[in-house]
Amino acid sequence: MTFQLSIAASGLPAASYYATVLSEGESLGKTAAATCSEEGSNLIWEQLVVVEAANVEIQVCKSDDDAVVASDSFDLAKIAGSYTKALGKDTSQGPNVAVHATEPTHDQLRLVLAAKDLPNTDFATIFNKNQKTDPFHELFNHLGQKVHISHRVENDLNPVWKEQSFSLQDLCGGSLSCPLRVTVYDKDGQGASEYIGNCALSVQQFLDGVPTPLVKGGQPIESAVIFAKQAELLPTTTVSRVTRTTLEAALTAVSNLEQLKEQAVTLQAAYQEAQTSSDAAKETAQQAEAQAETLAATQATAEAKFKETATKAKALMESPHPLQGQVVLALAASNLVDTDFGIRNKSDPLYEIQLDGTVLLQSERIEDDLNPQWSTHDLSLTAFRSLEDKVKVQILDKDGGGETTPLGYVELSVNELMAKAGGDAMTLQDQPKQSTKGALIVKAAKLQNFANTKEQAQALKEECEGPLQTALDEASAAWKAAQDKAVEARKAAAELAAAALAAQEQSEAAENAVKMAELVI
C-alpha cells in the first residue's frame, strides 16, 4: 500500500536537518534539508515523502555529517486509519518526531476553461464587419470569493481561455462536489464590461467535462455553455496548512493534557459562534444574490421593452404611408345633366375619387338615373399625407361602349368630406349645361381603423424618452445597487466563513491534540 508522509520534529538544537524513511534498513525516501533556527522549536519539512511500505523507521539526521539525532518506528497503516492520521513520539535520543500518513492526495487543479455559442453582444461597424463578443470570465470559489479573472479573447463566441492552476483547498475546500460560480463578461476596447451570464458547477464537473448552460436573469441563454476543455488533478507535493496544524498538535500532544482540554472547550465554543455568524452571513448573501437575479430580470425586461418601442417608433417614422385605415363613404347625386339621347334614355352615372390626378376609388355605374345613390365604398388612406389633402370627386356618365362624359366635380379635403356627411348638397363644378343644378350629396362618411403613423411614432418616441427611459434607468440602477449589495454580502460571508474555518481548524487541532496526548499517555 502507498502512503504519503509529512514529517516533523521538535526539541532539536539549532542546525540543518533532513528526515529519511527506511524499511528493513533500506532507504525509501527522504526530505530536503531544512533549518531549525531556534533551539527547541518545531521543524516541519515542507516536502512530502511517498513510500510503499506499512512499517517504517523515520530518522532525523544532521545535514552536515548525516548523524542520526532522533529515530523511531511507525505503523503507517494504523496511523492512516486513525482519527487524526498523525502520531507523535518521544524518541530515546530526546527530540520528538511526528508523522502524518494518508493515501496519496491531490491539492491542485490544472484547468483550461472554454465556452461555446456565446451570444454576440457587439455590433458590426463599417470598419469591422466581423465584430463579435470579446469574452473574459471570473471564477468564484465555494465561499463566493473571486479567485481568478481570465484574459480577454477577442472576437470569439467559442473562446478557449489560457491554462490556470488552482489550489483545491482555496477553490473548493478540498471537496470536488462543492458548487463554484463562473461569470462571463464581454469587454470592449474602451475597457467597459457587459454582463453576459453565469453558471454554477463543481470541480468534478470540470473533470467530467460536463457542459453547463449559461444563464442570465434565471433563464438559459439559448445554447451557450461553459465547460472544461482540459481538467487534471495534480498530486500534493508540500505539506498543507491543515496537516501542519495536525503535526504541531502531535508534537505537543504528550504534555499539558488538562490545559489542552480546556483550550479545546474554549476553541469549540468560539468555533460554534463563528459558524453561526458565518451561516447568517451566507443566508444574507444568498438573499442578496436572489434579489440581484430578480432585478437583473426586471432590468432585462425594461431594456427589451425600451428597444422594442424604439424600433417600432423608428419603423413608423420611416413609413412611406403616414396614414392608415379608410373612409367609409356613401355618396349620392341630384339633378345630374342628361347627356344621353332618347325619351327613356338618361345618363348612367358613376363617380371617381382622385388624388393628384390618380384615381383612388371608382364606384359602380347606375343606369338611367339623374339622382343616383351609390352603394357604400371604402376609400383607402394609405396614399394621403394628411386628412387635409384635397381630393377631386368626379361624376361621369359611362355609356354602354365604355366611353365617359364628365358631369361635374367637387374638390374638398378628407376632413371636409367627412364634415359634409348628412349635410347640404354641394353644387358640381364644370357641368356640361350651365342651367343644370347638379349636386353631390354626402350621405355618410366616417373613418375606420384610422391611424396616423407619424403621431404614433412621436408618441412612442416620447414614451421612450420619458417613462420607458426612466423605468430602464431605475431598473439598471436598482440592479447595480443589488449587485453591489450582493458583492458586499458575499465578501462579508467569505470573511466570516474564513474566520469560521480558521476557528474550526483551531478547535479540531485542539481536540486532536487531546486525543493524541491521551493516546500517547
FENVEN-V252303 format. One record per residue. SS is DSSP state (hx for helix, st for strand, lp for the rest). PSI is psi as a letter, one per 30 degrees, with the letter a starting at -180 (* if undefined). NEAR is the number of other ideal C-beta (glycine too) atoms within 12 Angstrom. Layout:
# FENVEN-V252303
ss->SS psi->PSI near->NEAR
ss->SS psi->PSI near->NEAR
This chain:
# FENVEN-V252303
ss->lp psi->k near->20
ss->lp psi->k near->22
ss->st psi->k near->36
ss->st psi->j near->34
ss->st psi->k near->44
ss->st psi->k near->44
ss->st psi->k near->54
ss->st psi->l near->43
ss->st psi->l near->45
ss->st psi->l near->36
ss->lp psi->g near->31
ss->lp psi->k near->36
ss->lp psi->l near->24
ss->lp psi->j near->15
ss->st psi->a near->25
ss->st psi->k near->25
ss->st psi->l near->38
ss->st psi->l near->36
ss->st psi->k near->48
ss->st psi->k near->35
ss->st psi->k near->41
ss->st psi->l near->25
ss->st psi->j near->24
ss->lp psi->h near->13
ss->lp psi->f near->12
ss->st psi->k near->14
ss->st psi->k near->22
ss->st psi->f near->27
ss->st psi->l near->28
ss->st psi->l near->28
ss->lp psi->l near->35
ss->lp psi->l near->20
ss->lp psi->k near->22
ss->st psi->l near->28
ss->st psi->k near->22
ss->st psi->j near->30
ss->lp psi->f near->15
ss->lp psi->k near->14
ss->lp psi->k near->15
ss->lp psi->f near->18
ss->lp psi->l near->23
ss->lp psi->k near->29
ss->st psi->j near->40
ss->st psi->k near->38
ss->lp psi->k near->41
ss->lp psi->e near->25
ss->st psi->k near->24
ss->lp psi->l near->36
ss->st psi->k near->38
ss->st psi->k near->27
ss->st psi->l near->33
ss->lp psi->i near->21
ss->lp psi->k near->28
ss->lp psi->e near->22
ss->st psi->j near->23
ss->st psi->l near->38
ss->st psi->k near->30
ss->st psi->k near->47
ss->st psi->k near->36
ss->st psi->k near->43
ss->st psi->k near->33
ss->st psi->k near->27
ss->lp psi->e near->24
ss->lp psi->e near->13
ss->lp psi->g near->12
ss->lp psi->g near->17
ss->lp psi->k near->18
ss->st psi->j near->24
ss->st psi->f near->33
ss->st psi->k near->36
ss->st psi->l near->28
ss->st psi->l near->31
ss->st psi->l near->24
ss->st psi->k near->37
ss->st psi->j near->23
ss->hx psi->e near->37
ss->hx psi->e near->22
ss->hx psi->e near->22
ss->hx psi->e near->36
ss->hx psi->f near->28
ss->lp psi->f near->18
ss->lp psi->l near->23
ss->lp psi->e near->19
ss->lp psi->f near->37
ss->lp psi->g near->33
ss->st psi->l near->45
ss->st psi->k near->42
ss->st psi->k near->42
ss->st psi->k near->35
ss->st psi->j near->25
ss->lp psi->l near->27
ss->lp psi->f near->14
ss->lp psi->f near->22
ss->lp psi->e near->19
ss->lp psi->l near->36
ss->st psi->k near->39
ss->st psi->k near->47
ss->st psi->k near->49
ss->st psi->k near->49
ss->st psi->k near->42
ss->st psi->k near->41
ss->st psi->l near->31
ss->lp psi->l near->21
ss->lp psi->k near->22
ss->lp psi->l near->31
ss->st psi->k near->29
ss->st psi->g near->31
ss->st psi->k near->26
ss->st psi->k near->37
ss->st psi->k near->26
ss->st psi->k near->39
ss->st psi->j near->22
ss->st psi->k near->43
ss->st psi->l near->33
ss->st psi->l near->40
ss->st psi->k near->25
ss->lp psi->h near->26
ss->lp psi->k near->37
ss->lp psi->k near->26
ss->lp psi->j near->23
ss->lp psi->f near->26
ss->lp psi->l near->26
ss->lp psi->k near->16
ss->lp psi->k near->12
ss->lp psi->l near->12
ss->lp psi->f near->7
ss->lp psi->f near->9
ss->lp psi->j near->15
ss->lp psi->f near->11
ss->lp psi->g near->15
ss->lp psi->k near->21
ss->lp psi->l near->24
ss->lp psi->k near->36
ss->st psi->i near->32
ss->st psi->k near->43
ss->st psi->l near->32
ss->st psi->l near->41
ss->st psi->k near->32
ss->st psi->k near->35
ss->st psi->k near->34
ss->lp psi->a near->35
ss->lp psi->f near->33
ss->lp psi->g near->33
ss->lp psi->g near->36
ss->lp psi->k near->29
ss->st psi->k near->22
ss->st psi->f near->28
ss->st psi->k near->28
ss->st psi->k near->21
ss->lp psi->l near->30
ss->lp psi->l near->20
ss->lp psi->k near->25
ss->lp psi->k near->26
ss->lp psi->k near->20
ss->lp psi->h near->24
ss->st psi->j near->26
ss->lp psi->f near->31
ss->lp psi->i near->24
ss->lp psi->l near->34
ss->st psi->j near->24
ss->lp psi->l near->30
ss->lp psi->l near->21
ss->lp psi->k near->21
ss->st psi->l near->26
ss->st psi->k near->22
ss->st psi->k near->32
ss->st psi->k near->26
ss->hx psi->e near->36
ss->hx psi->e near->29
ss->hx psi->e near->29
ss->hx psi->e near->37
ss->hx psi->g near->35
ss->lp psi->g near->30
ss->lp psi->f near->27
ss->lp psi->j near->17
ss->lp psi->f near->24
ss->lp psi->f near->18
ss->lp psi->k near->26
ss->lp psi->k near->26
ss->st psi->l near->41
ss->st psi->k near->34
ss->st psi->k near->42
ss->st psi->k near->38
ss->st psi->k near->45
ss->st psi->l near->30
ss->st psi->k near->35
ss->st psi->j near->28
ss->lp psi->a near->23
ss->lp psi->f near->16
ss->lp psi->f near->9
ss->lp psi->f near->12
ss->lp psi->k near->14
ss->st psi->k near->22
ss->st psi->k near->25
ss->st psi->k near->33
ss->st psi->e near->36
ss->st psi->a near->38
ss->st psi->l near->35
ss->st psi->l near->34
ss->st psi->k near->25
ss->st psi->l near->35
ss->lp psi->l near->28
ss->hx psi->e near->37
ss->hx psi->e near->22
ss->hx psi->e near->28
ss->hx psi->e near->38
ss->hx psi->e near->23
ss->hx psi->f near->16
ss->lp psi->g near->21
ss->lp psi->k near->18
ss->lp psi->k near->24
ss->st psi->k near->32
ss->st psi->k near->27
ss->st psi->k near->36
ss->st psi->l near->29
ss->st psi->k near->31
ss->lp psi->g near->27
ss->lp psi->g near->20
ss->st psi->k near->16
ss->st psi->k near->20
ss->st psi->i near->30
ss->st psi->b near->18
ss->st psi->g near->16
ss->st psi->k near->33
ss->st psi->l near->30
ss->st psi->k near->44
ss->st psi->l near->31
ss->st psi->j near->35
ss->st psi->e near->24
ss->st psi->k near->21
ss->st psi->k near->32
ss->st psi->k near->22
ss->st psi->k near->27
ss->st psi->k near->20
ss->st psi->k near->19
ss->lp psi->k near->29
ss->lp psi->f near->21
ss->st psi->l near->24
ss->lp psi->k near->34
ss->lp psi->l near->30
ss->hx psi->e near->24
ss->hx psi->e near->31
ss->hx psi->e near->37
ss->hx psi->e near->27
ss->hx psi->e near->34
ss->hx psi->e near->40
ss->hx psi->e near->43
ss->hx psi->e near->34
ss->hx psi->e near->46
ss->hx psi->e near->45
ss->hx psi->f near->41
ss->lp psi->g near->34
ss->lp psi->f near->38
ss->lp psi->g near->27
ss->lp psi->l near->22
ss->lp psi->h near->18
ss->hx psi->e near->22
ss->hx psi->e near->15
ss->hx psi->e near->17
ss->hx psi->e near->30
ss->hx psi->e near->20
ss->hx psi->e near->16
ss->hx psi->e near->25
ss->hx psi->e near->30
ss->hx psi->e near->18
ss->hx psi->e near->19
ss->hx psi->e near->29
ss->hx psi->e near->23
ss->hx psi->e near->18
ss->hx psi->e near->23
ss->hx psi->e near->27
ss->hx psi->e near->18
ss->hx psi->e near->20
ss->hx psi->e near->27
ss->hx psi->e near->24
ss->hx psi->e near->19
ss->hx psi->e near->23
ss->hx psi->e near->29
ss->hx psi->e near->18
ss->hx psi->e near->20
ss->hx psi->e near->29
ss->hx psi->e near->27
ss->hx psi->e near->19
ss->hx psi->e near->24
ss->hx psi->e near->32
ss->hx psi->e near->20
ss->hx psi->e near->20
ss->hx psi->e near->28
ss->hx psi->e near->30
ss->hx psi->e near->20
ss->hx psi->e near->23
ss->hx psi->e near->33
ss->hx psi->e near->27
ss->hx psi->e near->22
ss->hx psi->f near->29
ss->hx psi->e near->33
ss->hx psi->e near->23
ss->hx psi->e near->25
ss->hx psi->e near->30
ss->hx psi->e near->26
ss->hx psi->e near->24
ss->hx psi->e near->29
ss->hx psi->e near->28
ss->hx psi->e near->19
ss->hx psi->e near->23
ss->hx psi->e near->30
ss->hx psi->e near->18
ss->hx psi->e near->19
ss->hx psi->e near->29
ss->hx psi->e near->24
ss->hx psi->e near->18
ss->hx psi->e near->23
ss->hx psi->e near->27
ss->hx psi->e near->19
ss->hx psi->e near->18
ss->hx psi->e near->26
ss->hx psi->e near->22
ss->lp psi->g near->14
ss->lp psi->k near->21
ss->lp psi->f near->15
ss->lp psi->j near->20
ss->lp psi->f near->26
ss->st psi->k near->31
ss->st psi->l near->23
ss->st psi->a near->24
ss->st psi->l near->27
ss->st psi->k near->39
ss->st psi->j near->26
ss->st psi->k near->35
ss->st psi->j near->26
ss->st psi->l near->40
ss->st psi->l near->34
ss->st psi->l near->40
ss->st psi->k near->27
ss->lp psi->h near->28
ss->lp psi->l near->39
ss->lp psi->k near->29
ss->lp psi->j near->26
ss->lp psi->g near->29
ss->lp psi->l near->25
ss->lp psi->k near->11
ss->lp psi->l near->11
ss->lp psi->e near->8
ss->lp psi->f near->9
ss->lp psi->k near->17
ss->lp psi->l near->24
ss->lp psi->k near->37
ss->st psi->i near->30
ss->st psi->k near->44
ss->st psi->l near->34
ss->st psi->l near->44
ss->st psi->k near->31
ss->st psi->k near->42
ss->st psi->k near->25
ss->st psi->j near->28
ss->lp psi->h near->15
ss->lp psi->f near->13
ss->st psi->k near->16
ss->st psi->j near->21
ss->st psi->f near->29
ss->st psi->k near->30
ss->st psi->k near->23
ss->lp psi->l near->32
ss->lp psi->l near->20
ss->lp psi->k near->24
ss->lp psi->k near->26
ss->lp psi->k near->19
ss->lp psi->h near->22
ss->st psi->j near->26
ss->lp psi->f near->28
ss->lp psi->i near->23
ss->lp psi->l near->35
ss->st psi->j near->22
ss->lp psi->l near->30
ss->lp psi->l near->19
ss->lp psi->k near->21
ss->st psi->l near->26
ss->st psi->k near->23
ss->st psi->j near->39
ss->st psi->k near->26
ss->lp psi->g near->35
ss->lp psi->f near->23
ss->lp psi->f near->25
ss->lp psi->k near->34
ss->lp psi->e near->21
ss->lp psi->l near->20
ss->lp psi->f near->26
ss->lp psi->f near->17
ss->lp psi->k near->28
ss->st psi->k near->23
ss->st psi->l near->37
ss->st psi->j near->30
ss->st psi->j near->46
ss->st psi->k near->35
ss->st psi->k near->50
ss->st psi->k near->35
ss->st psi->k near->38
ss->st psi->j near->28
ss->lp psi->a near->22
ss->lp psi->f near->13
ss->lp psi->f near->9
ss->lp psi->f near->12
ss->lp psi->k near->13
ss->st psi->k near->23
ss->st psi->k near->26
ss->st psi->k near->28
ss->st psi->f near->40
ss->st psi->l near->36
ss->st psi->l near->28
ss->st psi->k near->33
ss->st psi->k near->23
ss->st psi->l near->26
ss->st psi->l near->23
ss->hx psi->e near->36
ss->hx psi->e near->21
ss->hx psi->e near->23
ss->hx psi->e near->39
ss->hx psi->e near->28
ss->hx psi->f near->19
ss->lp psi->f near->28
ss->lp psi->k near->26
ss->lp psi->g near->15
ss->lp psi->a near->18
ss->lp psi->l near->13
ss->lp psi->l near->23
ss->st psi->k near->28
ss->st psi->k near->22
ss->lp psi->k near->33
ss->st psi->l near->22
ss->lp psi->h near->20
ss->lp psi->l near->29
ss->lp psi->e near->23
ss->lp psi->k near->18
ss->lp psi->f near->13
ss->lp psi->f near->9
ss->lp psi->k near->24
ss->lp psi->h near->20
ss->lp psi->k near->37
ss->st psi->l near->31
ss->st psi->k near->45
ss->st psi->k near->33
ss->st psi->j near->34
ss->st psi->e near->25
ss->st psi->k near->24
ss->st psi->j near->35
ss->st psi->l near->23
ss->st psi->k near->26
ss->st psi->k near->20
ss->st psi->h near->16
ss->st psi->k near->27
ss->st psi->k near->21
ss->st psi->j near->25
ss->hx psi->e near->29
ss->hx psi->e near->23
ss->hx psi->e near->21
ss->hx psi->e near->25
ss->hx psi->e near->25
ss->hx psi->e near->19
ss->hx psi->e near->22
ss->hx psi->e near->27
ss->hx psi->e near->24
ss->hx psi->e near->17
ss->hx psi->e near->23
ss->hx psi->e near->28
ss->hx psi->f near->19
ss->hx psi->c near->17
ss->hx psi->e near->18
ss->hx psi->e near->28
ss->hx psi->e near->22
ss->hx psi->e near->16
ss->hx psi->e near->24
ss->hx psi->e near->29
ss->hx psi->e near->19
ss->hx psi->e near->20
ss->hx psi->e near->28
ss->hx psi->e near->24
ss->hx psi->e near->18
ss->hx psi->e near->23
ss->hx psi->e near->30
ss->hx psi->e near->19
ss->hx psi->e near->20
ss->hx psi->e near->27
ss->hx psi->e near->26
ss->hx psi->e near->18
ss->hx psi->e near->23
ss->hx psi->e near->32
ss->hx psi->e near->24
ss->hx psi->e near->21
ss->hx psi->e near->29
ss->hx psi->e near->32
ss->hx psi->e near->24
ss->hx psi->e near->26
ss->hx psi->e near->33
ss->hx psi->e near->28
ss->hx psi->e near->23
ss->hx psi->e near->30
ss->hx psi->e near->33
ss->hx psi->e near->27
ss->hx psi->e near->24
ss->hx psi->e near->29
ss->hx psi->e near->29
ss->hx psi->e near->23
ss->hx psi->e near->27
ss->hx psi->e near->27
ss->hx psi->e near->29
ss->hx psi->e near->29
ss->hx psi->e near->30
ss->hx psi->e near->25
ss->hx psi->e near->35
ss->hx psi->e near->36
ss->hx psi->e near->29
ss->hx psi->e near->39
ss->hx psi->e near->39
ss->hx psi->e near->34
ss->hx psi->e near->28
ss->hx psi->e near->38
ss->hx psi->e near->30
ss->hx psi->e near->19
ss->hx psi->e near->23
ss->hx psi->e near->25
ss->lp psi->* near->16
